[in-house]
């Protein structure tokens, strides 16, 4: 058994899963029918497509970043993006880490899978301040990484994850008492007079051949002064408007932007849909993530940010685009430089 695969839910966790309205026919389901592939596509056509060489998938230069000593604590809502979907939120003297992945390859093996872009691994676990809260959105390798969890398991006070993901964490040595598992629309109180609500996403789960035994989520983080949407991975659907109606307006929406393809249009958003989802959420600012670290789809590495920038320009929406490691202070310092246009080959 390869430990990085994790472990399937069992015991009390499985009993909770079986009681979830999202769990039907032995697996978790999306709100609407969500095929893994587009109509007419099959695994052979997808594999041929994926194997086509596209030099633009990887930047031919060192990605710029801002390497700084991260503050121990912050009062104002401060965010540091580490590339792809990993970021640190520091607010009300609490440190909140989301989907940490610091390895070279998002894979069960250190020798398989696409490598991180040159320059994108500016930070590692050792650079982090003490972590009070760790939030996992789902169990895919590019969001839940075995080596990173091993480094963090004794450095995190409490973990929040969708139903079933605790089975992986406990298998890897995280104390069960330190994990809160949430179903969609469940809310839990956080320290500092904050709360976290698990909300729907349109995606799937699985770390091997068996899929959808654990849940996938987005989250709403509410502080005394801000509302922030933590998107995880999701295809476009009506849930964004539903979340916006119930919880909006949002000061910031952090949404996936990248790793899309016409072959899988239901489980990841096209960049234009990312911008529209932020509008559906009634968000003031959009931070696009899920790009600038790994090539997990066939599109050019910067296609997603170019397209979402163009789409946002025509919508009632502001876009923030920090460099990896650059400080973002909500509503005070929101980087907007289009840095991907100014990179020089190394």
SULTASUL-V429854 format. One line per field, one symbol per residue. ss: DSSP state (H for helix, E for strand, L for the rest). A space follows every 10 residues. Layout:
ss = ???
This chain:
ss = LLHHHLLLLL HHHHHHHHLL LLEELLEELL LLLLLLLLLL LLHHHHHHHH HLLLHHHLLL LLLLELLLLL LLLLLLLEEE ELLLLLEEEE ELLEEEEELL LLLLELLLLL LLLLELLLLL LLLLHHHLLL EEEEELLLLL LLLLLHHHHH HHLLLEEEEE EELLLHHHHH HLLLLHHHEE EELLLLEEEE LLLEEEEEEL LLLLLLLLLL LLLLLLLEEE EELLLLEEEE LLLLLLLLHH HHHHHHHLLE EEEEEELLLL LHHHLLLLLL HHHHHHHHHH LLEEEEEEEL LLLLLLLLLL LLHHHHHHHH HHLLLLLEEE LLLELLEEEL LLELLLLLHH HLLLLL
